[in-house]
Amino acid sequence: MKNIKYDKKAIKHKMEELRLSLNSAYVKHGNTKEVVKMSQELDKYISIAQGK
């Protein structure tokens, strides 16, 4: 895995954006491929924020 430094503030901002988009998309469209993809991207940022 690459050793990359991430800006904590930028990660938090991206996570919040993804959460809002994910919630909105889920309400409108249900559990579609796009919603699953957004959820996976959010999981990636959460892992980065947790230092995993």
N, C-alpha and C positions, 0 to 999 in steps of 0.2 A: 504494500500500500504506500502511496506517496506521502511524504512528510510535508504537508502544506499548512501554513499558518492562516487561520481564518479570523476575520474581524468579528468579534463577538456581537457587536451592535448590528452589523450587517446580517449576521445569521439570525438574530432575534427578529429583525425586521422581515426577513424572508420567511421565517416560520410563521409569523403573524399573517402575512399576506397569503401564504398557502392555506392556513387554517380557515381564513375567511372565504377564500375561493372554494375550498373543499366543502365547507358547510353549505354554501350557496348552491354549488353544483349538485350536491347530494339531495338537497331539498327539491331542486328543479327536475333532476334527471334520474335519481335513484342510484343504484350501484352499477354504473356503467364502466367500460374500460377506461374512459377518461378520468373518472372519479378515482378508480383504483390507481391509476398512474400518478395522480396528484397526491394520493395518500402515501404512495411509495416514495415520492420525492420529499414529502414532509418527514417521513421516517428517516430519510438520509440526513436531513438537516438536524433532526433531533439527535441522531447518533453523533454527528459532528459536534454539536453543542455539549453533549455529555462526554466528549473526549474518547469515544470508542472507535 
